[in-house]
Amino acid sequence: MKEKGSTDELQADQLKREYEESELADHATDEESAREHRRRADKAGYLRRKLRERAESERQTRSEPRPSDGSESGSDR
Protein backbone atom coordinates (compact mmCIF):
# COMPACT_ATOMS: atom_id res chain seq x y z
CA MET A 1 0.00 0.00 0.00
CA LYS A 2 1.31 3.45 -0.92
CA GLU A 3 2.10 5.65 2.08
CA LYS A 4 0.43 9.06 2.20
CA GLY A 5 2.72 11.98 1.49
CA SER A 6 3.39 14.97 3.66
CA THR A 7 0.89 17.77 3.80
CA ASP A 8 3.13 19.84 1.51
CA GLU A 9 3.25 17.03 -1.06
CA LEU A 10 -0.52 16.64 -0.91
CA GLN A 11 -0.93 20.39 -1.41
CA ALA A 12 1.34 20.25 -4.48
CA ASP A 13 -0.70 17.35 -5.88
CA GLN A 14 -3.93 19.31 -5.45
CA LEU A 15 -2.41 22.42 -7.04
CA LYS A 16 -1.36 20.36 -10.05
CA ARG A 17 -4.80 18.74 -10.27
CA GLU A 18 -6.49 22.15 -10.00
CA TYR A 19 -4.36 23.54 -12.83
CA GLU A 20 -4.86 20.50 -15.07
CA GLU A 21 -8.63 20.48 -14.60
CA SER A 22 -8.80 24.23 -15.27
CA GLU A 23 -6.89 23.73 -18.50
CA LEU A 24 -9.22 20.90 -19.51
CA ALA A 25 -12.23 23.10 -18.76
CA ASP A 26 -10.80 25.92 -20.86
CA HIS A 27 -10.30 23.58 -23.82
CA ALA A 28 -13.46 21.49 -23.49
CA THR A 29 -15.51 21.05 -26.64
CA ASP A 30 -18.91 21.07 -24.93
CA GLU A 31 -20.47 22.87 -21.99
CA GLU A 32 -21.16 19.73 -19.95
CA SER A 33 -17.53 18.64 -20.11
CA ALA A 34 -16.34 22.14 -19.25
CA ARG A 35 -18.65 22.22 -16.22
CA GLU A 36 -17.36 18.86 -14.99
CA HIS A 37 -13.71 19.91 -15.29
CA ARG A 38 -14.43 23.25 -13.60
CA ARG A 39 -16.13 21.39 -10.72
CA ARG A 40 -13.08 19.15 -10.34
CA ALA A 41 -10.77 22.17 -10.41
CA ASP A 42 -12.87 23.85 -7.71
CA LYS A 43 -12.77 20.72 -5.57
CA ALA A 44 -8.97 20.46 -5.92
CA GLY A 45 -8.65 24.13 -4.92
CA TYR A 46 -10.86 23.56 -1.89
CA LEU A 47 -8.80 20.55 -0.82
CA ARG A 48 -5.55 22.48 -1.33
CA ARG A 49 -6.81 25.29 0.90
CA LYS A 50 -7.89 22.82 3.59
CA LEU A 51 -4.46 21.16 3.45
CA ARG A 52 -2.83 24.58 3.88
CA GLU A 53 -4.99 25.16 6.97
CA ARG A 54 -3.97 21.74 8.28
CA ALA A 55 -0.28 22.50 7.72
CA GLU A 56 -0.61 25.81 9.57
CA SER A 57 -2.37 24.07 12.44
CA GLU A 58 0.33 21.41 12.61
CA ARG A 59 3.05 24.09 12.71
CA GLN A 60 1.25 25.91 15.52
CA THR A 61 0.83 22.69 17.48
CA ARG A 62 4.54 21.90 17.18
CA SER A 63 5.54 25.40 18.32
CA GLU A 64 3.23 25.49 21.36
CA PRO A 65 4.61 24.32 24.71
CA ARG A 66 3.41 20.86 25.66
CA PRO A 67 1.15 20.54 28.70
CA SER A 68 2.47 18.57 31.64
CA ASP A 69 1.83 14.84 31.45
CA GLY A 70 0.02 14.81 34.80
CA SER A 71 2.59 12.59 36.47
CA GLU A 72 2.92 14.99 39.40
CA SER A 73 -0.71 14.72 40.51
CA GLY A 74 -1.16 11.05 39.68
CA SER A 75 1.52 9.77 42.08
CA ASP A 76 -0.43 10.53 45.28
CA ARG A 77 -3.20 8.02 44.63
DSSP file (Angstrom, degrees, kcal/mol; ACC not computed):
  #  RESIDUE AA STRUCTURE BP1 BP2  ACC     N-H-->O    O-->H-N    N-H-->O    O-->H-N    TCO  KAPPA ALPHA  PHI   PSI    X-CA   Y-CA   Z-CA
    1    1 A M              0   0    0      0, 0.0     2,-0.3     0, 0.0     0, 0.0   0.000 360.0 360.0 360.0 136.5    0.0    0.0    0.0
    2    2 A K        -     0   0    0      1,-0.1     2,-0.2     3,-0.0     3,-0.1  -0.539 360.0-125.3 -74.8 131.6    1.3    3.4   -0.9
    3    3 A E        -     0   0    0     -2,-0.3     2,-0.1     1,-0.1    -1,-0.1  -0.514  28.3-106.9 -76.0 142.4    2.1    5.6    2.1
    4    4 A K        -     0   0    0     -2,-0.2    -1,-0.1     1,-0.1     3,-0.1  -0.403  36.9-123.7 -67.6 144.9    0.4    9.1    2.2
    5    5 A G        -     0   0    0      1,-0.2    -1,-0.1    -2,-0.1    -3,-0.0  -0.168  34.6 -77.9 -80.2 177.9    2.7   12.0    1.5
    6    6 A S     >  -     0   0    0      1,-0.1     4,-2.5     4,-0.0     5,-0.2  -0.247  46.5-103.0 -70.1 166.0    3.4   15.0    3.7
    7    7 A T  H  > S+     0   0    0      1,-0.2     4,-2.4     2,-0.2     5,-0.2   0.890 124.0  53.4 -58.7 -39.9    0.9   17.8    3.8
    8    8 A D  H  > S+     0   0    0      2,-0.2     4,-2.1     1,-0.2    -1,-0.2   0.897 109.1  48.4 -63.5 -40.2    3.1   19.8    1.5
    9    9 A E  H  > S+     0   0    0      2,-0.2     4,-2.3     1,-0.2    -2,-0.2   0.904 111.3  50.1 -65.8 -41.0    3.2   17.0   -1.1
   10   10 A L  H  X S+     0   0    0     -4,-2.5     4,-2.2     2,-0.2    -2,-0.2   0.888 109.4  51.7 -64.5 -38.7   -0.5   16.6   -0.9
   11   11 A Q  H  X S+     0   0    0     -4,-2.4     4,-2.4     2,-0.2    -2,-0.2   0.921 109.3  50.0 -62.0 -44.0   -0.9   20.4   -1.4
   12   12 A A  H  X S+     0   0    0     -4,-2.1     4,-2.3     1,-0.2    -2,-0.2   0.894 109.3  51.9 -62.5 -40.3    1.3   20.2   -4.5
   13   13 A D  H  X S+     0   0    0     -4,-2.3     4,-2.5     1,-0.2    -1,-0.2   0.913 111.0  47.0 -61.8 -42.7   -0.7   17.4   -5.9
   14   14 A Q  H  X S+     0   0    0     -4,-2.2     4,-2.7     2,-0.2    -2,-0.2   0.870 110.1  52.8 -69.5 -35.7   -3.9   19.3   -5.5
   15   15 A L  H  X S+     0   0    0     -4,-2.4     4,-2.3     2,-0.2    -1,-0.2   0.922 111.3  46.9 -63.0 -43.6   -2.4   22.4   -7.0
   16   16 A K  H  X S+     0   0    0     -4,-2.3     4,-2.8     2,-0.2    -2,-0.2   0.929 113.3  48.3 -62.8 -45.8   -1.4   20.4  -10.1
   17   17 A R  H  X S+     0   0    0     -4,-2.5     4,-2.6     1,-0.2     5,-0.2   0.899 110.5  51.8 -62.4 -41.3   -4.8   18.7  -10.3
   18   18 A E  H  X S+     0   0    0     -4,-2.7     4,-2.0     2,-0.2    -1,-0.2   0.926 112.5  45.5 -61.4 -45.3   -6.5   22.1  -10.0
   19   19 A Y  H  X S+     0   0    0     -4,-2.3     4,-2.4     2,-0.2    -2,-0.2   0.935 113.4  48.9 -63.6 -47.3   -4.4   23.5  -12.8
   20   20 A E  H  X S+     0   0    0     -4,-2.8     4,-2.4     1,-0.2    -2,-0.2   0.915 112.5  47.3 -61.2 -44.2   -4.9   20.5  -15.1
   21   21 A E  H  X S+     0   0    0     -4,-2.6     4,-2.3     2,-0.2    -1,-0.2   0.866 110.5  52.8 -67.6 -35.6   -8.6   20.5  -14.6
   22   22 A S  H  X S+     0   0    0     -4,-2.0     4,-2.4    -5,-0.2    -1,-0.2   0.913 109.9  48.9 -63.6 -41.9   -8.8   24.2  -15.3
   23   23 A E  H  X S+     0   0    0     -4,-2.4     4,-1.5     2,-0.2    -2,-0.2   0.921 110.9  49.7 -63.0 -43.9   -6.9   23.7  -18.5
   24   24 A L  H  < S+     0   0    0     -4,-2.4     4,-0.3     1,-0.2    -1,-0.2   0.886 110.7  50.5 -63.0 -37.7   -9.2   20.9  -19.5
   25   25 A A  H >< S+     0   0    0     -4,-2.3     3,-1.0     1,-0.2    -1,-0.2   0.910 108.5  52.1 -65.1 -41.5  -12.2   23.1  -18.8
   26   26 A D  H 3< S+     0   0    0     -4,-2.4    -1,-0.2     1,-0.2    -2,-0.2   0.797 117.4  38.3 -64.5 -28.4  -10.8   25.9  -20.9
   27   27 A H  T 3< S+     0   0    0     -4,-1.5    -1,-0.2    -5,-0.1    -2,-0.2   0.256  85.1 130.7-108.5  11.2  -10.3   23.6  -23.8
   28   28 A A    <   -     0   0    0     -3,-1.0    -3,-0.1    -4,-0.3     3,-0.0  -0.334  52.0-145.0 -66.2 147.4  -13.5   21.5  -23.5
   29   29 A T  S    S+     0   0    0      1,-0.1     2,-0.3    -2,-0.0    -1,-0.1   0.620  79.7  36.3 -90.3 -14.4  -15.5   21.1  -26.6
   30   30 A D  S  > S-     0   0    0      1,-0.1     4,-2.1     0, 0.0     5,-0.2  -0.962  79.7-118.6-138.8 158.8  -18.9   21.1  -24.9
   31   31 A E  H  > S+     0   0    0     -2,-0.3     4,-2.5     1,-0.2     5,-0.2   0.852 110.6  55.2 -64.6 -38.0  -20.5   22.9  -22.0
   32   32 A E  H  > S+     0   0    0      2,-0.2     4,-2.1     1,-0.2    -1,-0.2   0.927 110.4  45.6 -62.8 -44.7  -21.2   19.7  -20.0
   33   33 A S  H  > S+     0   0    0      2,-0.2     4,-2.4     1,-0.2     5,-0.2   0.907 112.2  51.6 -64.5 -42.3  -17.5   18.6  -20.1
   34   34 A A  H  X S+     0   0    0     -4,-2.1     4,-2.3     1,-0.2    -2,-0.2   0.907 109.4  50.5 -61.3 -42.1  -16.3   22.1  -19.3
   35   35 A R  H  X S+     0   0    0     -4,-2.5     4,-2.4     2,-0.2    -1,-0.2   0.905 110.0  50.1 -62.4 -42.7  -18.7   22.2  -16.2
   36   36 A E  H  X S+     0   0    0     -4,-2.1     4,-2.1     2,-0.2    -2,-0.2   0.915 112.6  45.8 -63.9 -43.8  -17.4   18.9  -15.0
   37   37 A H  H  X S+     0   0    0     -4,-2.4     4,-2.3     2,-0.2    -1,-0.2   0.879 111.9  51.8 -67.5 -37.0  -13.7   19.9  -15.3
   38   38 A R  H  X S+     0   0    0     -4,-2.3     4,-2.6    -5,-0.2    -2,-0.2   0.905 108.8  51.3 -65.4 -40.2  -14.4   23.2  -13.6
   39   39 A R  H  X S+     0   0    0     -4,-2.4     4,-2.3     1,-0.2    -2,-0.2   0.916 110.9  48.1 -61.9 -43.1  -16.1   21.4  -10.7
   40   40 A R  H  X S+     0   0    0     -4,-2.1     4,-2.4     2,-0.2    -1,-0.2   0.887 110.9  50.8 -64.9 -38.9  -13.1   19.1  -10.3
   41   41 A A  H  X S+     0   0    0     -4,-2.3     4,-2.3     2,-0.2    -2,-0.2   0.918 110.5  49.5 -63.9 -43.0  -10.8   22.2  -10.4
   42   42 A D  H  X S+     0   0    0     -4,-2.6     4,-2.4     2,-0.2    -2,-0.2   0.906 110.7  50.0 -62.0 -42.0  -12.9   23.8   -7.7
   43   43 A K  H  X S+     0   0    0     -4,-2.3     4,-2.6     2,-0.2    -2,-0.2   0.917 110.1  49.9 -63.9 -43.3  -12.8   20.7   -5.6
   44   44 A A  H  X S+     0   0    0     -4,-2.4     4,-2.4     1,-0.2    -1,-0.2   0.899 111.0  50.1 -62.7 -40.0   -9.0   20.5   -5.9
   45   45 A G  H  X S+     0   0    0     -4,-2.3     4,-2.3     2,-0.2    -2,-0.2   0.909 110.3  50.0 -63.6 -42.2   -8.7   24.1   -4.9
   46   46 A Y  H  X S+     0   0    0     -4,-2.4     4,-2.3     2,-0.2    -2,-0.2   0.935 112.1  47.1 -60.6 -47.3  -10.9   23.6   -1.9
   47   47 A L  H  X S+     0   0    0     -4,-2.6     4,-2.4     1,-0.2    -2,-0.2   0.887 110.3  53.1 -63.9 -38.5   -8.8   20.5   -0.8
   48   48 A R  H  X S+     0   0    0     -4,-2.4     4,-2.0     2,-0.2    -1,-0.2   0.916 109.7  48.3 -62.5 -43.1   -5.6   22.5   -1.3
   49   49 A R  H  X S+     0   0    0     -4,-2.3     4,-2.2     1,-0.2    -2,-0.2   0.902 111.2  50.1 -64.9 -40.1   -6.8   25.3    0.9
   50   50 A K  H  X S+     0   0    0     -4,-2.3     4,-2.3     1,-0.2    -1,-0.2   0.886 109.5  51.4 -65.4 -37.8   -7.9   22.8    3.6
   51   51 A L  H  X S+     0   0    0     -4,-2.4     4,-2.5     2,-0.2    -1,-0.2   0.874 107.7  52.8 -65.9 -36.4   -4.5   21.2    3.4
   52   52 A R  H  X S+     0   0    0     -4,-2.0     4,-2.3     2,-0.2    -2,-0.2   0.920 109.3  49.1 -63.5 -43.2   -2.8   24.6    3.9
   53   53 A E  H  X S+     0   0    0     -4,-2.2     4,-2.4     1,-0.2    -2,-0.2   0.908 111.0  50.6 -60.5 -41.7   -5.0   25.2    7.0
   54   54 A R  H  X S+     0   0    0     -4,-2.3     4,-2.6     2,-0.2    -2,-0.2   0.911 109.5  50.1 -63.1 -42.8   -4.0   21.7    8.3
   55   55 A A  H  X S+     0   0    0     -4,-2.5     4,-2.3     2,-0.2    -1,-0.2   0.906 110.9  49.4 -63.3 -41.5   -0.3   22.5    7.7
   56   56 A E  H  X S+     0   0    0     -4,-2.3     4,-2.3     2,-0.2    -1,-0.2   0.911 111.5  49.2 -63.6 -41.6   -0.6   25.8    9.6
   57   57 A S  H  X S+     0   0    0     -4,-2.4     4,-2.5     1,-0.2    -2,-0.2   0.905 110.2  50.7 -63.4 -42.4   -2.4   24.1   12.4
   58   58 A E  H  X S+     0   0    0     -4,-2.6     4,-2.1     1,-0.2    -1,-0.2   0.890 110.0  50.1 -63.5 -39.3    0.3   21.4   12.6
   59   59 A R  H  X S+     0   0    0     -4,-2.3     4,-1.6     2,-0.2    -2,-0.2   0.912 111.4  48.6 -65.4 -41.6    3.1   24.1   12.7
   60   60 A Q  H  X S+     0   0    0     -4,-2.3     4,-1.2     1,-0.2    -2,-0.2   0.907 110.2  51.7 -63.9 -41.4    1.2   25.9   15.5
   61   61 A T  H  < S+     0   0    0     -4,-2.5     3,-0.4     1,-0.2    -1,-0.2   0.900 110.0  48.9 -63.0 -41.3    0.8   22.7   17.5
   62   62 A R  H  < S+     0   0    0     -4,-2.1    -1,-0.2     1,-0.2    -2,-0.2   0.821 112.4  48.4 -68.0 -30.1    4.5   21.9   17.2
   63   63 A S  H  < S+     0   0    0     -4,-1.6    -1,-0.2    -5,-0.1    -2,-0.2   0.631  93.1  91.9 -88.1 -12.9    5.5   25.4   18.3
   64   64 A E  S  < S-     0   0    0     -4,-1.2     2,-0.1    -3,-0.4    -4,-0.0  -0.546  88.2-103.1 -79.8 145.8    3.2   25.5   21.4
   65   65 A P        -     0   0    0      0, 0.0    -1,-0.1     0, 0.0    -2,-0.1  -0.422  39.6-114.4 -65.4 142.8    4.6   24.3   24.7
   66   66 A R        -     0   0    0     -2,-0.1     3,-0.1    -4,-0.1    -4,-0.0  -0.568  28.0-116.2 -79.3 139.7    3.4   20.9   25.7
   67   67 A P        -     0   0    0      0, 0.0    -1,-0.1     0, 0.0     0, 0.0  -0.322  43.2 -86.6 -68.6 158.6    1.1   20.5   28.7
   68   68 A S        -     0   0    0      1,-0.1     0, 0.0     2,-0.1     0, 0.0  -0.298  33.0-123.6 -64.1 153.8    2.5   18.6   31.6
   69   69 A D        -     0   0    0     -3,-0.1    -1,-0.1     1,-0.1    -3,-0.0   0.447  39.9-116.0 -81.9   1.1    1.8   14.8   31.4
   70   70 A G  S  > S+     0   0    0      1,-0.1     4,-1.6     3,-0.0     3,-0.2   0.554  76.8 129.3  80.7   6.9    0.0   14.8   34.8
   71   71 A S  H  >  +     0   0    0      1,-0.2     4,-0.6     2,-0.2    -1,-0.1   0.768  65.6  61.0 -68.5 -23.0    2.6   12.6   36.5
   72   72 A E  H  4 S+     0   0    0      1,-0.2     3,-0.4     2,-0.2    -1,-0.2   0.923 111.3  35.8 -69.5 -43.2    2.9   15.0   39.4
   73   73 A S  H >4 S+     0   0    0     -3,-0.2     3,-0.7     1,-0.2    -2,-0.2   0.733 111.4  61.1 -84.3 -20.9   -0.7   14.7   40.5
   74   74 A G  H >< S+     0   0    0     -4,-1.6     3,-0.6     1,-0.2    -1,-0.2   0.581  88.9  70.8 -81.8  -9.7   -1.2   11.1   39.7
   75   75 A S  T 3< S+     0   0    0     -4,-0.6    -1,-0.2    -3,-0.4    -2,-0.1   0.628  86.2  65.8 -83.8 -13.2    1.5    9.8   42.1
   76   76 A D  T <         0   0    0     -3,-0.7    -1,-0.2     1,-0.2    -2,-0.1   0.581 360.0 360.0 -84.4  -9.3   -0.4   10.5   45.3
   77   77 A R    <         0   0    0     -3,-0.6    -1,-0.2    -4,-0.1    -2,-0.1   0.476 360.0 360.0 -70.0 360.0   -3.2    8.0   44.6
